[in-house]
Each structure stands twice: as structure tokens, then as C-alpha cells.
């Protein structure tokens, strides 16, 4: 039997933020979020939220005073010397994000959240059973069970995308797909098969490096749960490739959709990668963007801001508008690739600045690149008012955001951009309301768990439509789990040792 001993994941007192001790009522203050259920919700970085309130149940903003404390305790079956890493981030509105990574299997975790040595409502948050690190390959439930336990919502976009693909028979479609998409100089597509919770793939095309993003989310999910047997083709490029006018219609998973294609939306590689590498190698993710913005609304510059490369003609026009209206817009190009011969006109290039510094400005302009600009979720999350270009391209969540509610629309040719900025300057309260609504949408729909949920619901519905038995195709290669996954202690191993 593997020996167990009790260890403290973190004896460190964590400074969450200052509030007045005379105002805070710990019994009414609360903590919530998926990170409080580590035994059932495994994420690369678990996270939860804290909000301090007073005796009248009114949310408090930060001010000098005493501090919150957080401890996470648990038992380690493998005597790990380093059990966790914790970060605390101030959202500067009186609420805080606590996120943490587990480095090994832990049993019966307890999360203590205190103020002046008094527990917040619900604290300590106690769990029963084993909580696994992200790297642990310890699947415990089917996809259907996992979706219910995690309480993933259903997505209308998935229903719309799959409505025309009621029955998918790859034995008939495969030759057509090969003829249409096996064009190494112009397209990059991978054929994936999941069989007995193992991932296999074969890629076609000259530039297939982006397969690593698809591999990563599939491997991560298969470590947590048992994926259904299924097959699909994934477009690794920016442009959607399956035309709505084509016959037969080809089901193709893509990071971007459009009005004239039938590509099946998947969360972009950017937001998926930032969700998988949260507290890892990425600097920008949907949690950090909420907490690294330095200036409150009233202190931000009352102008629109944009930086980016020259991937669309409208971006050049944006620079021209900035020069014509420097009191309204600060827009510059950071790189020239598509229009190098026009660098003398629209240059010089500006140096890159931190994305978080974008939010020193009240308004953010979102203009398409080669397709939809994948920065849109982060712009929403930063709390500035987003001015978004009308476009035929869309991401998986676009059907949920509404113009004049979550963002301000602008014509595709940007002909009314100056008017939109004038409107925002003249209607500061309305602009702030839109900015906060956009940020709230991002907080409720675009966090790491939402990214996992969307993939899960898509795979659940997709597997139902496959007609043929799923069999590994010739020349496919196994996509192996990282070596770290074998170092974890799974519950099944402990039970076997006890027996």
C-alpha cells in the first residue's frame, strides 16, 4: 500500500487585497468557481473568485486595511515535496481571482479562505477523494458523465453547425476529402481518430505545425475522461475551407467560420492554448487580462487604440484615420508582410507594447486580420469598449455577443469609425456600460472551463453522427501523452495496491 501523509500545499499567507476590517463581514463574503471542486474539475490551472461584502451584503472595493488569507491543505500519496503553486490576482473592483496548479495527486483537499482569522461563507471548502494534476492521465468518467458533473451548458452554435450533418459516413466522404483538401502547397488538414481513448492522426499539407494545438486539447481531455470513439478532419489554416456551395458538403473542424462556408466552429488555437498554458508559458490568458489592467475607466485616455500587422487593407486605412484624427485614434502597424511595398506610406513600424497597455485607452478597435481577429476575447476581457468591424468571419462565440450591448459595431470599410468614437466620447456612461457588459460576457463565457466545455459538447454531438465503425486508418501515427503523465498516482493504482 502506498503510504499517505498529510502535507500543507501552501503554508504561505496570500495577500488578496486590502479592505477595511470594520466593513468586511466574512460570513456574507463569498468564494465561488470551479477551483473549489478540484476533485471533479481538473484544469491546467484551477481558479475561483472571492468577493468581500459588508454587513448589508454590499460588495466592497479595495482600500487600506487587513488582508484575506488562503490555505490549501491535503494528503499526498506520493510524498511530493512540491505540491502546488498559487497565484492571486486583484480585479480592482473588490473581487479577486485565486488560481493554483497541483503538481501531483492529492486526497481530501481543503481550501481555507479567511479574513481576520474568520472563515468566509462556506470555508473551509472540503473535498472527498482524489484531486489530480493536469499532467496526470487518470480518466474517471465518460464524456457524457463529465459534461453533467461539470455542468457544461449546451451551445446553439454547435447545433447550427451540425444541423446539416445529421449522418456522416467517412467511408464515402474520405475519397472526396482527399481529392479536395490534399493539396500540400495551399492547404493543411489533419485526419484525427480517437479509438479507445487514444489519439491517432495523419496530416496532409506542407505546413502542419499547428497540429500541436489540436494534439494538446485532445490529450488534455483524454487524461481527464474517456472520449468517445470518433473521427474528424481538422483545418490547420486560418481560412475556413468548406464552401456552402460545394457538393457534397464536407464537415471540417476549423478555428474560424464564415458566412459562405460550413466549417464547424472550434475555439481558436489562441484561446485554447492560453487555457491549456494558464500559469504556464503564456503571458496573456482570459484570467490575467482581467487583472493586469492598471487604470480605472476614468483615468484611461479618451481615444481609440489599435496595434497590429498589415494583414488587411482596412488596417492601413486605420493608420490613415489615426493621422487625420490624432485626437480620436492611436493606430499604428507593428509589422509589414502583406503590403511591404507600402511601408514608406504607412510606416514606420511601431515597437510592440504589452497587450495590457492597450487598456490605458477607453476604446479598442477590433479589425479583421487574414480572418477574424483572434484577440477579440481579450479585448472584451480588458474592460474597454470594443469597436468591432462588421465581418463575414466569426469565432465559436460570436452568435452570443450583440452589437450595442457587448460592443459597438463599425462598417467593414471603417467609414463610420470617426462617428463611433465621437459618440463614445459624448456618451461616456453608455460607453462604460457597453465596456462592462462585454467584460462580463467574457468572464461568463470565455474562461478556461468554457473552452473545455465547448470542445466536450462538440465531441459529444459529433460522435452521435458517425455512421461507420471507427477504425484506425493506415499510416496514422499515435499521439502520445507527455512523459510526465506516467508519474502521477491514480486512484485505480491506490485501490490495486490496497487489494
Helices and strands as residue ranges (DSSP letters): E 5-10, E 18-19, E 30-32, G 34-36, E 46-51, E 66-76, E 84-90, E 95-102, E 106-115, E 118-119, E 125-126, E 130-131, H 143-150, H 156-162, H 170-181, E 189-195, E 198-204, H 211-224, E 230-235, E 253-254, E 257-258, E 264-265, H 269-276, G 288-290, G 297-299, E 301-309, H 313-324, E 329-335, G 340-342, H 343-346, G 355-360, E 361-366, H 376-381, E 385-389, E 393-394, G 398-400, E 408-410, H 417-426, H 428-445, H 448-464, E 477-479, G 483-487, H 491-498
